[in-house]
Amino acid sequence: MTYEELKKKGFDVNLHYSINEVAILATSLDTFGGDEPVVTISKVEPFNYHPRDYRDTMLDLEDWQEAVKLAQELALTPLNERGWVYNNDWIKKAQKALRGILGRG
């Protein structure tokens, strides 16, 4: 499974949840109405995914089980076959800013 295939499964997927993780999100039941991760999948370690408690979200048990199943399928896919999701633009901008600060811009 690729990251794009995961996004097409009907879940709210954040490919940039953190530097090393992709998250399947669900709407939180708190008063602010934000999104909570129900499963996180590592982008850098194979076979590494973490289901989280879904009871504080609007997701029901069957949908949570489906999300965990998809996360497991993605985690079992080799890293080089998942697709590319890293955005290296921020690295280039940071390097340019650093060169400007150091006087090598």
Phi and psi in radians as a Rosetta constraint file:
Dihedral C 1 N 2 CA 2 C 2 CIRCULARHARMONIC -1.854 0.35
Dihedral N 2 CA 2 C 2 N 3 CIRCULARHARMONIC 2.953 0.35
Dihedral C 2 N 3 CA 3 C 3 CIRCULARHARMONIC -1.096 0.35
Dihedral N 3 CA 3 C 3 N 4 CIRCULARHARMONIC -0.664 0.35
Dihedral C 3 N 4 CA 4 C 4 CIRCULARHARMONIC -1.176 0.35
Dihedral N 4 CA 4 C 4 N 5 CIRCULARHARMONIC -0.660 0.35
Dihedral C 4 N 5 CA 5 C 5 CIRCULARHARMONIC -1.123 0.35
Dihedral N 5 CA 5 C 5 N 6 CIRCULARHARMONIC -0.660 0.35
Dihedral C 5 N 6 CA 6 C 6 CIRCULARHARMONIC -1.092 0.35
Dihedral N 6 CA 6 C 6 N 7 CIRCULARHARMONIC -0.739 0.35
Dihedral C 6 N 7 CA 7 C 7 CIRCULARHARMONIC -1.100 0.35
Dihedral N 7 CA 7 C 7 N 8 CIRCULARHARMONIC -0.534 0.35
Dihedral C 7 N 8 CA 8 C 8 CIRCULARHARMONIC -1.406 0.35
Dihedral N 8 CA 8 C 8 N 9 CIRCULARHARMONIC -0.059 0.35
Dihedral C 8 N 9 CA 9 C 9 CIRCULARHARMONIC -1.408 0.35
Dihedral N 9 CA 9 C 9 N 10 CIRCULARHARMONIC -0.023 0.35
Dihedral C 9 N 10 CA 10 C 10 CIRCULARHARMONIC 1.700 0.35
Dihedral N 10 CA 10 C 10 N 11 CIRCULARHARMONIC 0.030 0.35
Dihedral C 10 N 11 CA 11 C 11 CIRCULARHARMONIC -1.682 0.35
Dihedral N 11 CA 11 C 11 N 12 CIRCULARHARMONIC 2.772 0.35
Dihedral C 11 N 12 CA 12 C 12 CIRCULARHARMONIC -1.419 0.35
Dihedral N 12 CA 12 C 12 N 13 CIRCULARHARMONIC 1.897 0.35
Dihedral C 12 N 13 CA 13 C 13 CIRCULARHARMONIC -1.973 0.35
Dihedral N 13 CA 13 C 13 N 14 CIRCULARHARMONIC 2.248 0.35
Dihedral C 13 N 14 CA 14 C 14 CIRCULARHARMONIC -1.899 0.35
Dihedral N 14 CA 14 C 14 N 15 CIRCULARHARMONIC 1.843 0.35
Dihedral C 14 N 15 CA 15 C 15 CIRCULARHARMONIC -1.268 0.35
Dihedral N 15 CA 15 C 15 N 16 CIRCULARHARMONIC -0.269 0.35
Dihedral C 15 N 16 CA 16 C 16 CIRCULARHARMONIC -2.093 0.35
Dihedral N 16 CA 16 C 16 N 17 CIRCULARHARMONIC 0.707 0.35
Dihedral C 16 N 17 CA 17 C 17 CIRCULARHARMONIC -1.025 0.35
Dihedral N 17 CA 17 C 17 N 18 CIRCULARHARMONIC -0.767 0.35
Dihedral C 17 N 18 CA 18 C 18 CIRCULARHARMONIC -2.584 0.35
Dihedral N 18 CA 18 C 18 N 19 CIRCULARHARMONIC 3.134 0.35
Dihedral C 18 N 19 CA 19 C 19 CIRCULARHARMONIC -1.067 0.35
Dihedral N 19 CA 19 C 19 N 20 CIRCULARHARMONIC -0.635 0.35
Dihedral C 19 N 20 CA 20 C 20 CIRCULARHARMONIC -1.953 0.35
Dihedral N 20 CA 20 C 20 N 21 CIRCULARHARMONIC 0.102 0.35
Dihedral C 20 N 21 CA 21 C 21 CIRCULARHARMONIC -2.391 0.35
Dihedral N 21 CA 21 C 21 N 22 CIRCULARHARMONIC 2.594 0.35
Dihedral C 21 N 22 CA 22 C 22 CIRCULARHARMONIC -1.873 0.35
Dihedral N 22 CA 22 C 22 N 23 CIRCULARHARMONIC 2.515 0.35
Dihedral C 22 N 23 CA 23 C 23 CIRCULARHARMONIC -2.257 0.35
Dihedral N 23 CA 23 C 23 N 24 CIRCULARHARMONIC 2.471 0.35
Dihedral C 23 N 24 CA 24 C 24 CIRCULARHARMONIC -1.679 0.35
Dihedral N 24 CA 24 C 24 N 25 CIRCULARHARMONIC 2.145 0.35
Dihedral C 24 N 25 CA 25 C 25 CIRCULARHARMONIC -1.899 0.35
Dihedral N 25 CA 25 C 25 N 26 CIRCULARHARMONIC 2.731 0.35
Dihedral C 25 N 26 CA 26 C 26 CIRCULARHARMONIC -2.448 0.35
Dihedral N 26 CA 26 C 26 N 27 CIRCULARHARMONIC 2.683 0.35
Dihedral C 26 N 27 CA 27 C 27 CIRCULARHARMONIC -1.170 0.35
Dihedral N 27 CA 27 C 27 N 28 CIRCULARHARMONIC 2.295 0.35
Dihedral C 27 N 28 CA 28 C 28 CIRCULARHARMONIC -1.343 0.35
Dihedral N 28 CA 28 C 28 N 29 CIRCULARHARMONIC 2.672 0.35
Dihedral C 28 N 29 CA 29 C 29 CIRCULARHARMONIC -1.537 0.35
Dihedral N 29 CA 29 C 29 N 30 CIRCULARHARMONIC -0.029 0.35
Dihedral C 29 N 30 CA 30 C 30 CIRCULARHARMONIC -1.218 0.35
Dihedral N 30 CA 30 C 30 N 31 CIRCULARHARMONIC 2.968 0.35
Dihedral C 30 N 31 CA 31 C 31 CIRCULARHARMONIC -1.220 0.35
Dihedral N 31 CA 31 C 31 N 32 CIRCULARHARMONIC -0.308 0.35
Dihedral C 31 N 32 CA 32 C 32 CIRCULARHARMONIC -1.498 0.35
Dihedral N 32 CA 32 C 32 N 33 CIRCULARHARMONIC -0.318 0.35
Dihedral C 32 N 33 CA 33 C 33 CIRCULARHARMONIC 1.195 0.35
Dihedral N 33 CA 33 C 33 N 34 CIRCULARHARMONIC 0.510 0.35
Dihedral C 33 N 34 CA 34 C 34 CIRCULARHARMONIC -1.361 0.35
Dihedral N 34 CA 34 C 34 N 35 CIRCULARHARMONIC -3.027 0.35
Dihedral C 34 N 35 CA 35 C 35 CIRCULARHARMONIC -1.837 0.35
Dihedral N 35 CA 35 C 35 N 36 CIRCULARHARMONIC 2.471 0.35
Dihedral C 35 N 36 CA 36 C 36 CIRCULARHARMONIC -2.073 0.35
Dihedral N 36 CA 36 C 36 N 37 CIRCULARHARMONIC 2.467 0.35
Dihedral C 36 N 37 CA 37 C 37 CIRCULARHARMONIC -1.292 0.35
Dihedral N 37 CA 37 C 37 N 38 CIRCULARHARMONIC 2.400 0.35
Dihedral C 37 N 38 CA 38 C 38 CIRCULARHARMONIC -1.847 0.35
Dihedral N 38 CA 38 C 38 N 39 CIRCULARHARMONIC -0.404 0.35
Dihedral C 38 N 39 CA 39 C 39 CIRCULARHARMONIC -2.612 0.35
Dihedral N 39 CA 39 C 39 N 40 CIRCULARHARMONIC 2.374 0.35
Dihedral C 39 N 40 CA 40 C 40 CIRCULARHARMONIC -2.051 0.35
Dihedral N 40 CA 40 C 40 N 41 CIRCULARHARMONIC 2.504 0.35
Dihedral C 40 N 41 CA 41 C 41 CIRCULARHARMONIC -2.197 0.35
Dihedral N 41 CA 41 C 41 N 42 CIRCULARHARMONIC 2.285 0.35
Dihedral C 41 N 42 CA 42 C 42 CIRCULARHARMONIC -1.243 0.35
Dihedral N 42 CA 42 C 42 N 43 CIRCULARHARMONIC 2.411 0.35
Dihedral C 42 N 43 CA 43 C 43 CIRCULARHARMONIC -1.597 0.35
Dihedral N 43 CA 43 C 43 N 44 CIRCULARHARMONIC -0.193 0.35
Dihedral C 43 N 44 CA 44 C 44 CIRCULARHARMONIC -2.070 0.35
Dihedral N 44 CA 44 C 44 N 45 CIRCULARHARMONIC -0.241 0.35
Dihedral C 44 N 45 CA 45 C 45 CIRCULARHARMONIC -2.129 0.35
Dihedral N 45 CA 45 C 45 N 46 CIRCULARHARMONIC 2.191 0.35
Dihedral C 45 N 46 CA 46 C 46 CIRCULARHARMONIC -1.204 0.35
Dihedral N 46 CA 46 C 46 N 47 CIRCULARHARMONIC 2.659 0.35
Dihedral C 46 N 47 CA 47 C 47 CIRCULARHARMONIC 1.142 0.35
Dihedral N 47 CA 47 C 47 N 48 CIRCULARHARMONIC 0.247 0.35
Dihedral C 47 N 48 CA 48 C 48 CIRCULARHARMONIC -1.908 0.35
Dihedral N 48 CA 48 C 48 N 49 CIRCULARHARMONIC 1.906 0.35
Dihedral C 48 N 49 CA 49 C 49 CIRCULARHARMONIC -2.517 0.35
Dihedral N 49 CA 49 C 49 N 50 CIRCULARHARMONIC 2.677 0.35
Dihedral C 49 N 50 CA 50 C 50 CIRCULARHARMONIC -2.324 0.35
Dihedral N 50 CA 50 C 50 N 51 CIRCULARHARMONIC 1.835 0.35
Dihedral C 50 N 51 CA 51 C 51 CIRCULARHARMONIC -1.208 0.35
Dihedral N 51 CA 51 C 51 N 52 CIRCULARHARMONIC 2.536 0.35
Dihedral C 51 N 52 CA 52 C 52 CIRCULARHARMONIC -2.155 0.35
Dihedral N 52 CA 52 C 52 N 53 CIRCULARHARMONIC 2.955 0.35
Dihedral C 52 N 53 CA 53 C 53 CIRCULARHARMONIC -1.168 0.35
Dihedral N 53 CA 53 C 53 N 54 CIRCULARHARMONIC 2.231 0.35
Dihedral C 53 N 54 CA 54 C 54 CIRCULARHARMONIC -1.680 0.35
Dihedral N 54 CA 54 C 54 N 55 CIRCULARHARMONIC -0.122 0.35
Dihedral C 54 N 55 CA 55 C 55 CIRCULARHARMONIC -1.196 0.35
Dihedral N 55 CA 55 C 55 N 56 CIRCULARHARMONIC -0.298 0.35
Dihedral C 55 N 56 CA 56 C 56 CIRCULARHARMONIC -1.613 0.35
Dihedral N 56 CA 56 C 56 N 57 CIRCULARHARMONIC 0.179 0.35
Dihedral C 56 N 57 CA 57 C 57 CIRCULARHARMONIC -2.108 0.35
Dihedral N 57 CA 57 C 57 N 58 CIRCULARHARMONIC 3.040 0.35
Dihedral C 57 N 58 CA 58 C 58 CIRCULARHARMONIC -1.476 0.35
Dihedral N 58 CA 58 C 58 N 59 CIRCULARHARMONIC 0.057 0.35
Dihedral C 58 N 59 CA 59 C 59 CIRCULARHARMONIC -1.366 0.35
Dihedral N 59 CA 59 C 59 N 60 CIRCULARHARMONIC 2.398 0.35
Dihedral C 59 N 60 CA 60 C 60 CIRCULARHARMONIC -1.598 0.35
Dihedral N 60 CA 60 C 60 N 61 CIRCULARHARMONIC 2.999 0.35
Dihedral C 60 N 61 CA 61 C 61 CIRCULARHARMONIC -1.043 0.35
Dihedral N 61 CA 61 C 61 N 62 CIRCULARHARMONIC -0.760 0.35
Dihedral C 61 N 62 CA 62 C 62 CIRCULARHARMONIC -1.125 0.35
Dihedral N 62 CA 62 C 62 N 63 CIRCULARHARMONIC -0.715 0.35
Dihedral C 62 N 63 CA 63 C 63 CIRCULARHARMONIC -1.183 0.35
Dihedral N 63 CA 63 C 63 N 64 CIRCULARHARMONIC -0.651 0.35
Dihedral C 63 N 64 CA 64 C 64 CIRCULARHARMONIC -1.111 0.35
Dihedral N 64 CA 64 C 64 N 65 CIRCULARHARMONIC -0.753 0.35
Dihedral C 64 N 65 CA 65 C 65 CIRCULARHARMONIC -1.087 0.35
Dihedral N 65 CA 65 C 65 N 66 CIRCULARHARMONIC -0.681 0.35
Dihedral C 65 N 66 CA 66 C 66 CIRCULARHARMONIC -1.141 0.35
Dihedral N 66 CA 66 C 66 N 67 CIRCULARHARMONIC -0.721 0.35
Dihedral C 66 N 67 CA 67 C 67 CIRCULARHARMONIC -1.091 0.35
Dihedral N 67 CA 67 C 67 N 68 CIRCULARHARMONIC -0.735 0.35
Dihedral C 67 N 68 CA 68 C 68 CIRCULARHARMONIC -1.145 0.35
Dihedral N 68 CA 68 C 68 N 69 CIRCULARHARMONIC -0.700 0.35
Dihedral C 68 N 69 CA 69 C 69 CIRCULARHARMONIC -1.086 0.35
Dihedral N 69 CA 69 C 69 N 70 CIRCULARHARMONIC -0.764 0.35
Dihedral C 69 N 70 CA 70 C 70 CIRCULARHARMONIC -1.145 0.35
Dihedral N 70 CA 70 C 70 N 71 CIRCULARHARMONIC -0.684 0.35
Dihedral C 70 N 71 CA 71 C 71 CIRCULARHARMONIC -1.109 0.35
Dihedral N 71 CA 71 C 71 N 72 CIRCULARHARMONIC -0.707 0.35
Dihedral C 71 N 72 CA 72 C 72 CIRCULARHARMONIC -1.130 0.35
Dihedral N 72 CA 72 C 72 N 73 CIRCULARHARMONIC -0.730 0.35
Dihedral C 72 N 73 CA 73 C 73 CIRCULARHARMONIC -1.078 0.35
Dihedral N 73 CA 73 C 73 N 74 CIRCULARHARMONIC -0.734 0.35
Dihedral C 73 N 74 CA 74 C 74 CIRCULARHARMONIC -1.159 0.35
Dihedral N 74 CA 74 C 74 N 75 CIRCULARHARMONIC -0.711 0.35
Dihedral C 74 N 75 CA 75 C 75 CIRCULARHARMONIC -1.136 0.35
Dihedral N 75 CA 75 C 75 N 76 CIRCULARHARMONIC -0.508 0.35
Dihedral C 75 N 76 CA 76 C 76 CIRCULARHARMONIC -1.428 0.35
Dihedral N 76 CA 76 C 76 N 77 CIRCULARHARMONIC -0.213 0.35
Dihedral C 76 N 77 CA 77 C 77 CIRCULARHARMONIC -1.357 0.35
Dihedral N 77 CA 77 C 77 N 78 CIRCULARHARMONIC 2.303 0.35
Dihedral C 77 N 78 CA 78 C 78 CIRCULARHARMONIC -0.977 0.35
Dihedral N 78 CA 78 C 78 N 79 CIRCULARHARMONIC 2.535 0.35
Dihedral C 78 N 79 CA 79 C 79 CIRCULARHARMONIC -0.973 0.35
Dihedral N 79 CA 79 C 79 N 80 CIRCULARHARMONIC -0.693 0.35
Dihedral C 79 N 80 CA 80 C 80 CIRCULARHARMONIC -1.314 0.35
Dihedral N 80 CA 80 C 80 N 81 CIRCULARHARMONIC -0.132 0.35
Dihedral C 80 N 81 CA 81 C 81 CIRCULARHARMONIC -1.820 0.35
Dihedral N 81 CA 81 C 81 N 82 CIRCULARHARMONIC 0.002 0.35
Dihedral C 81 N 82 CA 82 C 82 CIRCULARHARMONIC -1.446 0.35
Dihedral N 82 CA 82 C 82 N 83 CIRCULARHARMONIC -0.348 0.35
Dihedral C 82 N 83 CA 83 C 83 CIRCULARHARMONIC 1.840 0.35
Dihedral N 83 CA 83 C 83 N 84 CIRCULARHARMONIC 2.976 0.35
Dihedral C 83 N 84 CA 84 C 84 CIRCULARHARMONIC -1.862 0.35
Dihedral N 84 CA 84 C 84 N 85 CIRCULARHARMONIC 2.173 0.35
Dihedral C 84 N 85 CA 85 C 85 CIRCULARHARMONIC -2.185 0.35
Dihedral N 85 CA 85 C 85 N 86 CIRCULARHARMONIC -0.058 0.35
Dihedral C 85 N 86 CA 86 C 86 CIRCULARHARMONIC -1.278 0.35
Dihedral N 86 CA 86 C 86 N 87 CIRCULARHARMONIC 2.446 0.35
Dihedral C 86 N 87 CA 87 C 87 CIRCULARHARMONIC -1.951 0.35
Dihedral N 87 CA 87 C 87 N 88 CIRCULARHARMONIC 1.810 0.35
Dihedral C 87 N 88 CA 88 C 88 CIRCULARHARMONIC -1.568 0.35
Dihedral N 88 CA 88 C 88 N 89 CIRCULARHARMONIC 0.073 0.35
Dihedral C 88 N 89 CA 89 C 89 CIRCULARHARMONIC -1.041 0.35
Dihedral N 89 CA 89 C 89 N 90 CIRCULARHARMONIC -0.662 0.35
Dihedral C 89 N 90 CA 90 C 90 CIRCULARHARMONIC -1.144 0.35
Dihedral N 90 CA 90 C 90 N 91 CIRCULARHARMONIC -0.538 0.35
Dihedral C 90 N 91 CA 91 C 91 CIRCULARHARMONIC -1.187 0.35
Dihedral N 91 CA 91 C 91 N 92 CIRCULARHARMONIC -0.768 0.35
Dihedral C 91 N 92 CA 92 C 92 CIRCULARHARMONIC -1.114 0.35
Dihedral N 92 CA 92 C 92 N 93 CIRCULARHARMONIC -0.710 0.35
Dihedral C 92 N 93 CA 93 C 93 CIRCULARHARMONIC -1.147 0.35
Dihedral N 93 CA 93 C 93 N 94 CIRCULARHARMONIC -0.705 0.35
Dihedral C 93 N 94 CA 94 C 94 CIRCULARHARMONIC -1.161 0.35
Dihedral N 94 CA 94 C 94 N 95 CIRCULARHARMONIC -0.695 0.35
Dihedral C 94 N 95 CA 95 C 95 CIRCULARHARMONIC -1.124 0.35
Dihedral N 95 CA 95 C 95 N 96 CIRCULARHARMONIC -0.726 0.35
Dihedral C 95 N 96 CA 96 C 96 CIRCULARHARMONIC -1.119 0.35
Dihedral N 96 CA 96 C 96 N 97 CIRCULARHARMONIC -0.747 0.35
Dihedral C 96 N 97 CA 97 C 97 CIRCULARHARMONIC -1.110 0.35
Dihedral N 97 CA 97 C 97 N 98 CIRCULARHARMONIC -0.717 0.35
Dihedral C 97 N 98 CA 98 C 98 CIRCULARHARMONIC -1.140 0.35
Dihedral N 98 CA 98 C 98 N 99 CIRCULARHARMONIC -0.723 0.35
Dihedral C 98 N 99 CA 99 C 99 CIRCULARHARMONIC -1.089 0.35
Dihedral N 99 CA 99 C 99 N 100 CIRCULARHARMONIC -0.676 0.35
Dihedral C 99 N 100 CA 100 C 100 CIRCULARHARMONIC -1.120 0.35
Dihedral N 100 CA 100 C 100 N 101 CIRCULARHARMONIC -0.694 0.35
Dihedral C 100 N 101 CA 101 C 101 CIRCULARHARMONIC -1.171 0.35
Dihedral N 101 CA 101 C 101 N 102 CIRCULARHARMONIC -0.677 0.35
Dihedral C 101 N 102 CA 102 C 102 CIRCULARHARMONIC -1.429 0.35
Dihedral N 102 CA 102 C 102 N 103 CIRCULARHARMONIC -0.057 0.35
Dihedral C 102 N 103 CA 103 C 103 CIRCULARHARMONIC 1.473 0.35
Dihedral N 103 CA 103 C 103 N 104 CIRCULARHARMONIC 0.326 0.35
Dihedral C 103 N 104 CA 104 C 104 CIRCULARHARMONIC -1.985 0.35
Dihedral N 104 CA 104 C 104 N 105 CIRCULARHARMONIC 0.368 0.35
